[in-house]
């Protein structure tokens, strides 16, 4: 232990004695270790850390599987479908139902739109979380006709009720109805699936009694029994689905079930991007290690005399190797400490740049696991780059080095080691650059996609009409019509409309239909379309193109014949080679036919990278919805209309809240936020790898020129011209770089196939990207080789020979 401490003290003196070398090495290592620590903190919080519930690994989500009906693998279920799973599945100790809810809080200051959830009474018991104040729901409160009770979040309790402990047992007004608060959830509690929920209510009293099988409105969670496995539960659910399919063929034909762990459901969409970033920073760290190894090799050459003298005084090679490794580990620790400080800043930066909707964003931070990872990476890094000078030591003729007076370590492979490191970091840099290049090309293709509307200068806001205040359907459309008249009269407003669902908002509202004059489809085989209710002027306000027919007018009211406008995708699929105008669709009943009066251009409702869905638009007066999104096109900045829009709503009903105020440009940007975030980080890492590779090539070529000063002097004394020397040095450096480019291209062909799910409109083997990145890296290597080559061409032969 004493000798080991002596090694570290001596290593510390050597680092202090060579501040330039130490600073370059520490900065290089800090960049690699810091980036790794920061990205691992994100991956740890999002992917690796268990969900914050007891027995979280047993929490599951259950979905209907409609793939045999050419539908999605994950589809919601009906209330009766939920009851089938709850009553028949024996692999679970809890099966609970969830449904979204959007109540408006009034009577406590300004009206506020809340995020709510309708839940089974045992939902919190299943999650293993109990209210800090009050109690959970009781079974009798989760029955039709039960008294209205709610549980609120800790944040809402503090923000709107001043953390009043006497609130439990009191009533508050939600959607114009009195609800008794029976509990307050703990601080920091995060409800799964329905994110940012403020208030919870028992689900059964709120369910529509007419919602039978085929009416898919329910999401389902469950918890496995301790003795049950996923495979057993999955098999049991398949058995139940087959039994229900036989009993109810009209509604459940070709309907299966899907079991997905809750953790996988929540983080699955971002998993490929997270793993790609983790691989990218690992490459950056390896390149940093190669650079520091190059520095240590060059430095060990200058210490040849010192090492030879130590050997002549009796130090064995293992003793000297331990000294060199101690210095490497000490250097790694210093780089790791600086990198950890950098990681704290990087984590905050990553959180600020992370797109909305990133799961578990508030849990990201440097915790004990991240600290342990950083320590392990630091030690591994020190050993990794520290083996280079040790490996060189064992190939060194120390006696010959002592006779040479320390003019360089004479090894059989020192030059070969440097060359291998240059080739390795060039190959790694190219693989990173290819990945970034593919994402850049993909992102450009994504931005070129026509969303089907013009997002510029459009403001959107959500308004909900409570059913208790507006119980009649014929009250809904007139309210929104009067509201639109007020908004159109505002200064700067060019047009305004309402819709039940915005493009790119991901709001799913599908319905089956039949086409007049065609054979009746088999049960569950009728075509399905996404639909939305819109007011007149909606298409003009959104900048959507009408391909054929007409738009809706004020005459398309509840007393007029029912009409619909379909999308191009609908026309192509269901009316190929014929004019759909004048055709009728419906629900199969004699009085349910709706005439097609227009065809509009396809709109990307579920993402720019998604194919346009079969879509339909109905007049809001014929298909009213209490929840509508107001859209207003303005002449200038749309945000200037926010306060006036709030005022217009308040003037009509002071108890209505205006929520989700956002521009369409922001919605469009958010829809590709995850892609932009991944591209930004991978691009930064690729640029860092390129700079480190350039520095590595430059360093190795400078060292090679310094080592060959006498040889170059002799060549020039014998008549070699500067151009000959220039070509010689550049040729040697470019040979290494081109070998690295070749290996990197081969590695990229293998790795890029793993990025297929992250690409859009670009092949994983896109030749333009591969060739472009290869040429770029070759040019960078040429620049890195030119400077030391030019210095070599200016060597004075007399000075070089006199030096020797």
Residue pairs with C-beta under 8 A, 6 or more apart in sequence:
4 322
4 326
7 322
7 323
7 326
7 327
8 326
8 330
10 323
10 326
10 327
11 323
11 326
11 327
11 330
11 331
12 330
14 327
15 21
15 22
15 327
15 330
15 331
15 334
16 22
18 299
21 295
21 299
22 331
22 334
24 295
25 292
25 295
25 296
25 331
25 335
26 331
26 334
26 335
26 338
27 335
27 338
28 288
28 291
28 292
28 335
28 692
29 288
29 292
29 331
29 332
29 334
29 335
29 336
29 338
29 339
29 381
30 335
30 336
30 338
30 339
30 342
31 284
31 288
31 339
31 342
31 688
31 692
32 281
32 284
32 285
32 287
32 288
32 289
32 339
32 381
33 285
33 288
33 335
33 336
33 339
33 340
33 343
33 374
33 377
33 378
33 381
34 338
34 339
34 340
34 341
34 342
34 343
34 346
35 281
35 284
35 285
35 339
35 343
35 346
35 685
35 688
36 281
36 282
36 284
36 285
36 339
36 373
36 374
36 377
37 339
37 340
37 343
37 346
37 366
37 370
37 373
37 374
37 377
38 342
38 343
38 346
38 347
38 350
39 277
39 278
39 280
39 281
39 350
39 681
40 278
40 281
40 370
40 373
40 374
41 343
41 347
41 364
41 365
41 366
41 367
41 370
42 274
42 277
42 347
42 350
42 364
43 274
43 275
43 277
43 278
44 367
44 369
44 370
44 373
45 360
45 363
45 364
45 365
45 367
46 267
46 270
46 274
46 358
46 359
46 360
46 363
46 364
47 267
47 271
47 274
47 275
48 369
49 360
49 363
49 369
50 56
50 57
50 263
51 59
51 192
51 262
51 263
51 266
52 188
52 190
52 363
53 59
53 127
53 128
53 129
54 128
55 128
55 223
56 262
56 263
57 261
57 263
58 223
58 224
58 226
59 126
59 127
59 192
59 221
59 222
59 223
59 261
59 262
59 263
60 92
60 221
60 222
60 223
60 224
60 230
60 233
60 259
60 260
60 261
60 262
61 193
61 219
61 220
61 221
61 222
61 259
61 260
61 261
61 262
61 265
62 77
62 85
62 95
62 220
62 221
62 222
62 237
62 257
62 258
62 259
63 73
63 74
63 75
63 76
63 77
63 220
63 257
63 258
63 260
64 75
64 76
64 77
64 81
64 216
64 255
64 256
64 257
64 258
65 73
65 74
65 75
65 241
65 255
65 256
65 257
65 258
66 72
66 73
66 75
66 254
66 255
66 256
67 73
67 256
68 254
68 255
68 256
69 253
69 254
69 255
69 524
69 525
71 528
73 258
74 258
74 260
75 216
76 216
76 217
76 218
76 219
77 85
77 216
77 218
77 219
77 220
78 211
78 212
78 213
78 214
78 215
78 216
78 217
78 218
78 251
79 97
79 207
79 211
79 215
79 217
79 218
80 212
80 213
81 213
81 216
81 218
81 244
81 252
82 95
82 97
82 218
82 220
84 240
84 244
85 95
85 220
85 222
85 237
85 240
85 257
86 95
86 97
88 240
88 243
89 95
89 222
89 233
89 236
89 237
89 240
90 236
91 224
91 225
91 228
91 232
91 233
91 236
92 222
92 223
92 224
92 225
92 228
92 233
93 126
93 223
93 224
93 225
94 122
94 125
94 126
94 222
94 223
95 220
95 221
95 222
96 119
96 120
96 122
96 123
96 126
96 220
96 221
96 222
97 118
97 119
97 120
97 203
97 218
97 219
97 220
98 117
98 118
98 119
98 120
98 123
98 193
98 194
98 203
98 218
98 219
98 220
98 221
99 117
99 118
99 119
99 203
99 206
99 207
99 217
99 218
99 219
100 116
100 117
100 118
100 194
101 116
101 117
101 118
101 199
101 201
101 206
102 113
102 114
102 115
102 116
102 464
102 627
103 113
103 114
103 116
103 174
103 175
103 199
103 466
104 111
104 112
104 113
104 114
104 174
104 175
104 464
104 466
104 655
104 656
104 657
105 111
105 112
105 113
105 114
105 160
105 172
105 173
105 174
105 657
106 173
106 174
106 176
106 655
107 172
107 173
108 160
108 161
108 172
109 160
110 657
111 654
111 655
111 656
111 657
112 160
112 657
112 659
113 462
113 464
113 657
113 658
113 659
113 660
114 156
114 174
114 198
114 199
115 194
115 195
115 196
115 197
115 198
115 199
116 174
116 197
116 198
116 199
116 200
116 201
117 191
117 194
117 197
117 199
117 200
117 201
118 200
118 201
118 202
118 203
118 206
118 207
119 137
119 200
119 201
119 202
119 203
120 142
120 202
120 203
120 204
121 136
121 137
121 138
121 139
121 141
121 142
121 202
122 137
122 139
123 137
123 200
123 221
124 130
124 131
124 136
124 137
124 151
124 185
125 136
126 221
126 222
126 223
127 192
129 185
129 186
129 189
130 136
131 151
131 183
131 184
131 185
131 186
132 154
132 184
132 185
132 186
132 187
133 157
133 165
133 167
133 168
133 183
133 184
134 151
134 168
134 169
134 181
134 182
134 183
134 184
135 182
135 183
136 151
136 183
137 149
137 151
137 182
137 200
137 202
140 146
141 147
141 149
141 202
142 202
142 203
142 204
142 205
143 204
143 205
144 204
144 205
144 207
144 209
145 205
146 202
146 204
146 205
147 180
148 177
148 178
148 179
148 180
148 201
148 205
149 179
149 180
149 181
149 182
149 201
149 202
150 172
150 174
150 179
150 180
150 181
150 182
150 199
150 200
150 201
151 181
151 182
151 183
151 184
151 185
151 199
151 200
152 161
152 181
152 183
152 184
152 185
152 198
152 199
152 200
153 184
153 185
153 189
153 197
153 198
153 199
154 184
154 185
154 186
154 187
154 188
154 189
155 187
155 198
156 198
156 199
157 163
157 164
157 167
157 184
161 167
167 181
167 184
168 181
168 182
168 183
168 184
169 180
169 181
169 182
170 180
170 181
171 178
171 179
171 180
171 181
172 178
172 179
172 181
173 179
174 199
175 464
175 466
175 467
175 468
175 469
176 466
176 468
176 469
176 655
177 466
177 468
179 201
190 362
191 197
191 200
192 221
192 262
192 266
193 219
193 221
193 262
193 265
193 266
208 215
208 217
211 217
212 251
213 248
213 251
213 252
214 251
214 252
214 524
221 262
222 233
224 230
224 233
230 259
230 261
233 259
234 257
234 259
237 257
237 259
238 256
238 257
240 257
241 252
241 255
241 256
241 257
244 252
244 255
245 252
245 253
245 254
245 255
249 523
250 523
250 524
251 523
251 524
252 524
253 522
253 523
253 524
253 525
254 524
255 524
260 268
266 359
266 360
267 359
267 360
269 674
270 358
270 359
270 674
272 755
272 757
272 758
273 674
273 677
273 678
273 758
276 435
276 678
276 682
276 754
276 755
276 758
277 678
277 681
277 682
277 685
279 751
280 432
280 435
280 681
280 682
280 685
280 686
281 685
283 428
283 429
283 431
283 432
283 685
283 689
284 432
284 685
284 688
284 689
284 692
285 377
285 381
286 424
286 425
286 428
287 425
287 428
287 429
287 689
287 692
287 693
287 696
288 381
288 692
289 381
289 384
289 385
290 385
290 421
290 422
290 424
290 425
290 428
290 696
291 425
291 692
291 695
291 696
291 699
292 331
292 385
293 384
293 385
293 387
293 388
293 389
293 421
294 388
294 418
294 421
294 422
294 696
294 699
294 700
294 703
295 699
296 324
296 328
296 385
296 386
296 388
296 389
297 388
297 389
297 392
297 414
297 417
297 418
297 421
297 703
298 699
298 703
299 389
300 307
300 324
300 389
300 392
300 393
300 409
301 408
301 409
301 414
301 703
301 707
302 406
304 396
304 401
304 404
304 406
304 407
304 408
304 409
305 401
305 402
305 405
305 406
306 406
307 320
307 393
307 396
307 398
307 401
307 409
308 398
308 399
308 401
308 402
308 406
309 402
310 319
310 320
311 317
311 320
311 398
312 398
312 402
317 393
317 394
320 393
321 390
321 393
321 394
324 386
324 389
324 390
324 393
325 382
325 383
325 386
325 387
325 390
327 386
328 382
328 383
328 385
328 386
328 389
329 379
329 382
329 383
329 386
330 382
331 382
332 378
332 379
332 381
332 382
332 385
332 386
333 378
333 382
335 378
335 381
336 374
336 375
336 377
336 378
336 381
339 374
339 378
340 366
340 371
340 374
343 366
343 370
343 374
344 366
347 364
347 365
347 366
350 364
350 681
351 361
351 364
353 677
353 680
354 361
354 677
355 670
355 673
355 674
355 676
355 677
356 670
356 673
357 670
357 673
357 674
358 674
358 677
388 417
388 421
391 417
392 409
392 411
392 413
392 414
392 417
395 411
395 412
395 413
395 414
396 409
396 410
396 411
397 410
397 411
400 410
401 408
401 409
401 410
404 410
407 804
408 707
415 704
418 700
418 703
418 704
419 700
419 736
421 696
421 700
422 696
422 697
422 700
422 736
422 737
422 740
423 736
423 739
423 740
423 743
424 740
425 689
425 692
425 693
425 696
425 740
426 693
426 697
426 736
426 737
426 739
426 740
426 741
426 743
426 744
426 777
426 781
427 740
427 741
427 743
427 744
427 747
428 689
428 693
428 744
429 686
429 689
429 690
429 692
429 693
429 740
429 744
429 777
430 740
430 741
430 744
430 745
430 747
430 748
430 773
430 774
430 777
431 744
431 747
431 748
431 751
432 682
432 685
432 686
432 689
433 686
433 689
433 690
433 773
433 776
433 777
434 744
434 745
434 748
434 752
434 769
434 770
434 773
435 682
435 686
435 748
435 751
435 752
435 755
436 679
436 682
436 683
436 685
436 686
437 769
437 772
437 773
438 752
438 755
438 759
438 762
438 764
438 766
438 769
439 675
439 678
439 679
439 682
439 683
439 755
439 758
439 759
440 679
440 683
441 761
441 762
441 766
441 768
441 769
442 675
442 758
442 759
442 760
442 761
442 762
443 672
443 675
443 676
443 679
445 760
445 761
445 762
446 608
446 609
446 672
446 675
446 760
446 761
447 672
449 604
449 608
449 609
451 503
451 504
451 603
451 604
451 608
451 668
452 503
452 544
452 545
452 601
452 602
452 603
452 604
452 612
453 503
453 542
453 543
453 544
453 603
453 664
454 542
454 543
455 543
455 663
455 664
455 665
455 667
455 668
456 543
456 664
456 665
457 633
457 634
457 635
457 636
457 637
457 638
458 541
458 542
458 543
458 631
458 632
458 633
458 634
458 638
458 663
458 664
458 665
459 631
459 632
459 634
459 638
459 639
459 641
459 642
459 645
459 661
459 662
459 663
459 664
460 502
460 629
460 630
460 631
460 632
460 660
460 661
460 662
460 663
460 664
460 667
461 629
461 630
461 642
461 645
461 658
461 659
461 660
461 661
461 662
462 627
462 628
462 629
462 630
462 658
462 659
462 660
463 480
463 483
463 627
463 628
463 629
463 630
463 649
463 656
463 657
463 658
464 626
464 627
464 628
464 656
464 657
465 475
465 476
465 479
465 626
465 627
465 656
466 626
467 626
469 653
469 655
470 476
470 479
470 626
473 624
474 558
476 620
476 624
476 625
476 626
477 557
477 558
477 620
477 621
477 624
479 652
479 653
480 498
480 535
480 620
480 628
481 535
482 652
483 498
483 630
483 648
483 649
483 652
484 496
484 497
484 498
484 535
484 537
484 630
486 648
486 651
486 652
487 493
487 496
487 630
487 632
487 645
487 648
488 495
488 496
490 632
490 641
490 644
490 645
490 648
491 644
492 634
492 635
492 636
492 640
492 641
493 632
493 633
493 634
493 635
493 641
494 633
494 634
494 635
495 537
495 540
495 541
495 632
495 633
496 537
496 541
496 630
496 631
496 632
496 633
497 534
497 535
497 536
497 537
497 538
497 540
497 541
497 542
497 630
497 631
498 534
498 535
498 538
498 620
498 628
498 629
498 630
498 631
499 532
499 533
499 534
499 535
499 538
499 620
499 628
499 629
499 631
500 509
500 532
500 533
500 534
500 620
500 625
500 627
500 628
500 629
501 507
501 509
501 532
501 605
501 629
502 629
502 631
502 664
502 667
503 542
503 603
503 604
503 605
503 664
503 667
504 604
504 605
504 606
504 607
504 608
504 667
504 668
504 671
505 605
505 629
505 667
506 605
506 606
506 607
507 605
508 530
508 606
509 530
509 531
509 532
510 528
510 529
510 530
510 531
511 528
511 529
511 531
512 526
512 527
512 528
512 587
513 526
513 527
513 528
513 529
513 585
513 586
513 587
513 616
514 520
514 521
514 526
514 527
514 585
514 586
514 587
514 588
515 527
515 574
515 583
515 584
515 585
516 583
516 584
516 585
516 586
516 593
520 588
521 527
527 573
527 574
527 614
528 614
529 566
529 570
529 613
529 614
529 615
529 616
530 605
530 613
530 614
530 615
530 616
531 615
531 616
531 617
531 618
531 623
532 615
532 616
532 617
532 618
533 617
533 618
533 619
533 620
533 623
533 624
533 625
533 628
534 552
534 617
534 618
534 619
534 620
535 552
535 619
535 620
536 551
536 552
536 553
536 554
536 556
536 619
537 551
538 544
538 551
538 552
538 617
538 631
539 545
539 546
539 551
539 565
539 600
540 551
541 631
541 632
541 633
542 631
542 633
542 664
543 633
544 600
544 601
544 603
545 600
545 601
546 565
546 598
546 599
546 600
546 601
547 568
547 599
547 600
547 601
548 579
548 581
548 598
548 599
549 565
549 581
549 596
549 597
549 598
549 599
550 597
550 598
551 565
551 598
552 563
552 565
552 617
552 619
556 563
556 619
556 621
556 622
557 619
557 621
557 622
558 621
558 622
560 622
561 595
562 593
562 594
562 595
562 618
562 622
563 594
563 595
563 596
563 597
563 618
563 619
563 622
564 585
564 594
564 595
564 596
564 597
564 616
564 617
564 618
565 596
565 597
565 598
565 599
565 600
565 616
565 617
566 580
566 596
566 598
566 599
566 600
566 615
566 616
566 617
567 599
567 600
567 601
567 602
567 603
567 612
567 613
567 614
567 615
567 616
568 599
568 600
568 601
568 602
568 612
569 602
569 611
569 612
569 613
569 614
569 615
570 580
570 599
570 614
570 615
570 616
571 580
571 599
573 614
574 580
574 614
575 583
580 596
580 599
581 596
581 597
581 598
581 599
582 595
582 596
583 595
583 596
584 593
584 594
584 595
584 596
585 593
585 594
585 596
585 616
586 592
586 593
586 594
594 618
600 617
602 612
602 615
603 612
603 615
604 610
604 612
605 612
605 613
605 615
606 613
607 671
608 668
608 671
608 672
608 760
609 760
620 628
629 660
630 645
631 664
632 638
632 641
632 645
634 640
634 641
638 663
639 663
642 661
645 658
645 661
646 658
649 656
649 658
650 656
669 676
675 758
675 760
678 758
690 777
690 780
693 777
693 780
693 781
694 780
694 781
694 783
694 784
695 784
697 733
697 736
697 737
697 781
697 784
697 785
698 784
698 785
698 787
698 788
700 733
700 736
701 729
701 732
701 733
701 784
701 785
701 788
701 789
702 787
702 788
702 791
704 729
704 732
704 788
705 712
705 729
705 788
705 789
705 791
705 792
708 792
709 795
709 800
709 803
709 804
710 800
710 801
710 803
710 804
712 725
712 792
712 795
712 800
713 795
713 796
713 797
713 798
713 799
713 800
713 801
713 804
714 797
714 800
714 801
715 724
715 725
716 722
716 725
716 795
716 797
716 800
717 797
717 798
717 801
722 793
722 794
723 793
725 789
725 792
725 793
725 795
726 789
726 790
726 792
726 793
728 789
729 785
729 788
729 789
729 792
729 793
730 782
730 785
730 786
730 789
733 781
733 784
733 785
733 788
733 789
734 778
734 781
734 782
734 785
737 777
737 778
737 781
737 782
737 785
738 778
738 781
740 777
741 774
741 777
741 778
744 774
744 777
745 770
745 774
748 770
749 765
749 770
752 764
752 765
753 764
753 765
755 764
756 764
762 769
